Amino acid sequence: MTVRRFHAEVGTAFATAGLGIAAVTGAAGLGFGWEESGPQPGYFPFYVGLILIGASLWNLMRAFMKHRAAVLHERNSGEIEEPFLGRENLGRIGMFLAAMAGFVIGTLTLGVYVASTVYIAWSAWRQGGYRLWVALAIGAGFTIVQYVIFEVIFKIPLLKGPIEPLLGIY
């Protein structure tokens, strides 16, 4: 699968329009009018959301116009539009996003320390090219430093998940 520029522009337009709709909806709940004492709490976010929706619609319209011109150019000259994101790069981004999703799920179920160890070790091994034992050492070392900084020095407890009783801290 290859992502073309048109697909990226349409996806971005929909994403930014979604953010604008979320801003307008949230601001409408706060009130976006003007009172005697000044603007209501949602005044600024409401209008920024409207501007974002308008800009997204403009970008969507331009994406369709450029795509139409590119298709006509391709028919006339035979030159194919250069892909925005090739298969190899799309695979790398997909792998990164899958690893991040795994890290978030791991943090919620196993705690920050176990998830951090696994994520850092996996990233060092698969993406960094380190040997497995070196990657595990990097992950464990990072987690130990993270524990010392947050738990010992700053006294900020992080989510530990099922290992909390094993540590006997709290």
GIMONOR-V241880 format. One record per residue. N is the residue number from 1. RES is the residue in one letter. SS is DSSP state (helix for helix, strand for strand, loop for the rest). Layout:
BEGIN
N;RES;SS
N;RES;SS
END
This chain:
BEGIN
1;M;loop
2;T;loop
3;V;strand
4;R;loop
5;R;helix
6;F;helix
7;H;helix
8;A;helix
9;E;helix
10;V;helix
11;G;helix
12;T;helix
13;A;helix
14;F;helix
15;A;helix
16;T;helix
17;A;helix
18;G;helix
19;L;helix
20;G;helix
21;I;helix
22;A;helix
23;A;helix
24;V;helix
25;T;helix
26;G;helix
27;A;helix
28;A;helix
29;G;helix
30;L;helix
31;G;loop
32;F;loop
33;G;loop
34;W;strand
35;E;strand
36;E;loop
37;S;loop
38;G;strand
39;P;strand
40;Q;loop
41;P;loop
42;G;loop
43;Y;helix
44;F;helix
45;P;helix
46;F;helix
47;Y;helix
48;V;helix
49;G;helix
50;L;helix
51;I;helix
52;L;helix
53;I;helix
54;G;helix
55;A;helix
56;S;helix
57;L;helix
58;W;helix
59;N;helix
60;L;helix
61;M;helix
62;R;helix
63;A;helix
64;F;helix
65;M;helix
66;K;helix
67;H;helix
68;R;helix
69;A;helix
70;A;helix
71;V;helix
72;L;helix
73;H;helix
74;E;helix
75;R;helix
76;N;helix
77;S;helix
78;G;loop
79;E;loop
80;I;loop
81;E;loop
82;E;loop
83;P;loop
84;F;loop
85;L;strand
86;G;loop
87;R;helix
88;E;helix
89;N;helix
90;L;helix
91;G;helix
92;R;helix
93;I;helix
94;G;helix
95;M;helix
96;F;helix
97;L;helix
98;A;helix
99;A;helix
100;M;helix
101;A;helix
102;G;helix
103;F;helix
104;V;helix
105;I;helix
106;G;helix
107;T;helix
108;L;helix
109;T;helix
110;L;helix
111;G;loop
112;V;helix
113;Y;helix
114;V;helix
115;A;helix
116;S;helix
117;T;helix
118;V;helix
119;Y;helix
120;I;helix
121;A;helix
122;W;helix
123;S;helix
124;A;helix
125;W;helix
126;R;helix
127;Q;helix
128;G;loop
129;G;loop
130;Y;loop
131;R;loop
132;L;helix
133;W;helix
134;V;helix
135;A;helix
136;L;helix
137;A;helix
138;I;helix
139;G;helix
140;A;helix
141;G;helix
142;F;helix
143;T;helix
144;I;helix
145;V;helix
146;Q;helix
147;Y;helix
148;V;helix
149;I;helix
150;F;helix
151;E;helix
152;V;helix
153;I;helix
154;F;loop
155;K;loop
156;I;loop
157;P;loop
158;L;loop
159;L;loop
160;K;loop
161;G;helix
162;P;helix
163;I;helix
164;E;helix
165;P;helix
166;L;helix
167;L;helix
168;G;loop
169;I;loop
170;Y;loop
END
